[in-house]
């Protein structure tokens, strides 16, 4: 019996048997909206879910199904659903377990888009939530209410890179018989498999590392087959969140290089984190690969690599952070992450600007905080760019001090 393929081989070669029959090495793009059937019974059974198949483009297409099958394999799940954006994945997953009158426990330093959804659309639907420090599972237990229907976590979190003990949290949710949802965007299936650790639903912004080239907006959800079927038929189809065949193809193509990209992202991030931790103009560095990280041991237990994201606080607060970002020449200021280019952003005014200042600060998102997504460039060029930007900030501060005197 042939042994199970390794991750890199699976990323490249795992393909549905029907696709191999065509002889095409690359995944075919099937943009069809409508699909025909040999008889009415087959059509009716497919619509009713009694028979697996595709009947209308709003519920999927052949290329998209190939991506979904691969995502399920990579995350060790039964089934997957790929949708039009990361926020579509988040909202679909949450709406699949919550309804009017329900309560959700959410890790406190959550992505700004998730926070905005909870305070707007979810609130309009009568769903309430509690932001909880999930680094201590006792806080989750204390936050439980009679109408709590799910726990939602990010690990590592965006942008503070807080690491949560997934296995410990899963024990709590299983005790209360409620689903645990985990955003695995920062890790990708290459570095972490939450389902293996007790999570019930895994979500991704496939825009980021899965695609890896900054040219697709997409989301992915992996769970058991029953949950995925409900999301496809009752949520995605009705809200029109389907992902196009072309975008599915681009993600499939990008995923073939996920392993080599993630290795480089991690390697560059580790060196950037070490550089920043030793720099006199940096107050604090958040990177799970540093022994100074408060959850370093948990990261070593759960993750196969420490990821490509580094967050750090610049001395001098918001003005110094602005000067530093504006001085960069190689790294680009951008909302996204996981691209070949090194990208930087200012969470307080960009990705997390929808969160009130008091709540941002309580989560550690200060005006001096910068999030950096390590790209695939030569590390020497990235470090040189960071060095010259710090030098410019230092020069500006010295000039301002001299003028003030």
Buried (B, 14 or more C-beta within 10 A) or exposed (E): EEEEEEBBEBBBEBBEEEBEEEEEEEBEBBEEEEBEBEEEEBBEBBBEEEBEBBBBBBBBBBBBBBBBBBBBBBBEBBBBBBBBBBBBBBBBBBBBBBEEEBBBBBBBBBBBBBBBBBBEBBEEBEBBBBBBBBBEBEBBEEBBEEEBBBBBBBBBBBBBBBBBBBBBBBEBBEEBEBBBBBBBBBBBBBBBBBBEBBBBBBBBBBBBBBBBBBEBBBBBBBBEEEBBBBBBBEBBBEBEBBBBBEBBBBBBBBBBBBBEBBBBBBBBBBBBBBBBBEBEBBBBBBBBBBEEBEBBEBBBEBBBBBBBBBBBBBBBBBBBBBBBBEBBEBBBEBEBBBBBBBBBBBBBEBBBBBBEEEBBEBBBBBBBBBBBBBBBBEBEBBBEBBEBBBEBBBEBBEEEEEEEE
